């Protein structure tokens, strides 16, 4: 893939990647989105109904 280069260690294993953001801005956005989602995977979940109640409560205060 153009604009993507891997850094390898002495054994030839890929250890890092360089992404040309001018050529691959979309690729970086996708990678970042996945990284954020993975970092939040173990956060507690809220039900849709709970979120709706919270939003309705905010609109009544404002």
C-alpha positions as CSV (number, residue, x, y, z in Angstrom):
1,X,0.0,0.0,0.0
2,X,1.4,3.4,-0.9
3,X,2.3,5.7,1.9
4,X,2.5,2.9,4.5
5,X,5.9,1.7,5.7
6,X,6.7,-0.8,8.4
7,X,9.6,-0.6,10.8
8,X,11.0,-4.1,11.5
9,X,13.3,-5.4,14.3
10,X,16.5,-7.3,13.8
11,X,14.5,-10.5,13.3
12,X,12.3,-9.0,10.6
13,X,9.2,-8.7,12.8
14,X,7.0,-5.6,12.2
15,X,7.2,-3.4,15.3
16,X,5.8,-0.1,14.0
17,X,4.1,1.5,11.1
18,X,4.5,4.9,9.4
19,X,1.4,6.2,7.7
20,X,1.7,9.1,5.3
21,X,-1.3,11.1,6.5
22,X,-1.5,13.2,3.3
23,X,-2.1,10.0,1.3
24,X,-3.9,7.9,3.9
25,X,-5.9,10.2,6.2
26,X,-8.9,7.9,6.0
27,X,-6.8,4.9,7.1
28,X,-5.5,6.8,10.1
29,X,-9.1,7.8,11.1
30,X,-10.2,4.2,10.9
31,X,-7.2,3.0,12.9
32,X,-7.8,5.7,15.6
33,X,-11.5,4.8,15.8
34,X,-10.7,1.1,16.4
35,X,-8.1,2.0,19.0
36,X,-10.6,4.3,20.9
37,X,-13.3,1.6,20.8
38,X,-10.9,-1.1,22.1
39,X,-9.7,1.2,24.9
40,X,-13.3,1.6,26.0
41,X,-14.4,-2.0,25.6
42,X,-14.3,-2.8,29.4
43,X,-16.2,0.4,30.4
44,X,-19.6,-0.1,32.0
45,X,-22.5,-0.1,29.6
46,X,-25.8,1.9,30.0
47,X,-29.1,0.9,28.5
48,X,-30.7,2.9,25.9
49,X,-33.6,3.7,28.2
50,X,-31.2,5.0,30.9
51,X,-29.5,7.3,28.4
52,X,-33.0,8.6,27.2
53,X,-34.0,9.3,30.8
54,X,-30.8,11.3,31.3
55,X,-31.3,13.3,28.2
56,X,-34.9,14.1,29.0
57,X,-33.8,15.2,32.5
58,X,-31.3,17.6,30.9
59,X,-33.8,19.2,28.6
60,X,-36.2,19.9,31.4
61,X,-33.6,21.7,33.4
62,X,-32.5,24.0,30.5
